[in-house]
Amino acid sequence: METSYTCQFCGKDTSEVEYDYLSGTDHLSCALEQEQNQKNPIEKCVICGVDTQYRFRTPIDFRYNYVEGAGQLCTKCGNKDHKEIIDQYEIEPLGTSNPAHMLILVDETTIVYTPNDAELGAKVRKIYWDLKQEKNK
């Protein structure tokens, strides 16, 4: 027999739970956790796009694999031995094999004042090759 006193978040029966611990027929703790998760979603890896273990409001001092100016990396992409991504994209990194050193920052004015994506891509590619050329000097 199905009861109408069921928490919509965890699916457990709430008929025996005290009123002070409910939000409607849901566990108060489940409702608060759901609300918190909506206001503070999980960060995605800036390289591969998978969910990381961190939420947006987690201070960067308490994170691993965060690259200032670029964003959060997942554990796999933040791994120091990053041979798999280097092989996958057939690239020779500018610095070490750490993906944080392969990221290139582009000035905001370059993005804002470039009229189309093709020109922006050309500018970013030029920045990349200029950095590689500088590294090889």
N, C-alpha and C positions, 0 to 999 in steps of 0.2 A: 504494500500500500504506500503510495507516494504522498508525502506531506508537503504542504505549502510553506512549511518552515524549513527552508533549505537555503543555505548561503549560495548565491549565484557565482561567487568567486572560487570557492573551494569545493562546493557541492555537498558539504556535510550538513547533517540535520542540526537545526538551531532551536528546536522546540524546548529543550531543557536548559538553554542558556539564559542567564538573568538578563532582564531588559536593559540594564545599564551597559551591557557589553554587546548590544546589537545596534545596527543601523538598519531600521526596517526589519527584514528577516535575515539580514546578512551579519556575519561577525563584524564587529567594529574594527578589529585589527585587519581583516581582509579588505574592508572598504577603504581604510586609511592607506594601506599599502598600495592599493590600486590607484588611488588619487595621487600618491607620491610618485609612482611610476609614470603617470601621465604628465606630471609637471617636470619630471627630471628623467628624460628618456636615456637609454643606453647609447653611448658613443659608438660610432662605426670607425673602422680602421681607414685611414686616409689613403692607404695603398690598395688594399684588396676589397674593402667595403663590408667585411664581416663585423658582427657585433663584438665589441670588446667587453672586458669585465668591468668597465667603469661607466659611471653616469656623468652627464654633462656638468653637474654641479660639484663633482668630486674635485677638490683642489689639486692642482698639478703637482704639488709637493708630495702628495700621497699616491702618486701613480708611477708605474714603470712604463717605459716605451713611449713617453710623450715627447714630441719634438716641438719646441717653441717656434711659432711662426708657421707651422705646418699642421700639427694636430696629433691625435692619438693613433698609435700603431697597435695592432693586435699582437699577441705573444709570438706568433709565427713570423710576422713581418718585422718585429722588433728584435728577433733573434740575432745575435752577433754573427753567427755563421749563416750568411744569407745567400748561399750559393744557388739555391733553388730559384729564387726570383731573378737573380742575375742571369742564370741559364735560360729561364723561361722567356725573358725579354731580350736575350742576347745583347746585353750591355756590359760595358766595362765601366765600373763606378769611378766617379771623380776622385773620391777619397778612399775609404776602406770599403769592405763589403757590407758595412752597416747601412741599412736603407736610409737612416737619418742623413747620411752624407750624400745620398743620391738625390735628395730633394732640392729643387731650385725655387727660390723665392723670386716673384715677379712684382715689381713696383705697382701699386694700385693705379697710378696715373697711366701706366702702359696699358692696363686692362680697360680703364674707363675711356681713354682717348683713342683707342684703336677701333676703327669703324666696323670691322667684321671679323668673324672667327678665323678665316683663312689668314688674314694679315697678323692676327694675334698669334696664331700657331707659328707663323714664320718668325716673328719676333722672339718667341720663347725658344724655338729651335736655335736661333742665332745666339741667344744667351748661353744655351747649353754648349754649343760648339766653341764659343769664345772661352768658356770655362775649361773645357777639355784642352784647348790649345794652350791656355795659360798654364795648366797643370803639366803639360809636356815640355815646357821651356826649361 
